[in-house]
Amino acid sequence: MIRKYNEQDLEAVLDIWLKASVKAHDFVDAEFWQSQVENMRNIYIPASETYVFERDSEVVGFYALHENMLAAIFIEPELQGRGIGKMLIAHAKAQRSQLTLSVYKENVSSYQFYLSQGFAVLSEQTDEHTGHPEYIMGSAT
């Protein structure tokens, strides 16, 4: 079930974000992701419109929108590949007429996932935080 995020979800969301970020971005030092947890807690999640995916009363995935940007979409690593991401993307597309997102070029599986969900590369840039190249992708719903 997808529902609107509430403050009781914060620790689960942060835990999922950190575990999934470290797994998906093994080309970035794990210490970088750990150093960003407080920014997620205090800046990014509060500034975003966030939805969680709940299974058996447990939060196992989430996405966050900031204006028309899909700022985050993360699933518990052991549950990835089971359709939760597709459901979250479909839900996000229902919230906005257009979505953009950024994805590291080295994160090939996520890039391929976004292509399969109707996103296309709009541009390329270098992430200012990590120095790694990333695609800016967009989709019209």
Secondary structure as UniProt FT lines:
FT   STRAND          2..4
FT   HELIX           7..9
FT   HELIX           10..24
FT   TURN            25..27
FT   HELIX           30..35
FT   HELIX           37..39
FT   HELIX           40..44
FT   HELIX           45..47
FT   STRAND          49..55
FT   TURN            56..57
FT   STRAND          58..66
FT   TURN            67..68
FT   STRAND          69..75
FT   HELIX           77..79
FT   TURN            80..81
FT   HELIX           84..95
FT   STRAND          98..104
FT   TURN            105..106
FT   HELIX           108..116
FT   TURN            117..118
FT   STRAND          120..126
FT   TURN            128..130
FT   STRAND          133..140
//
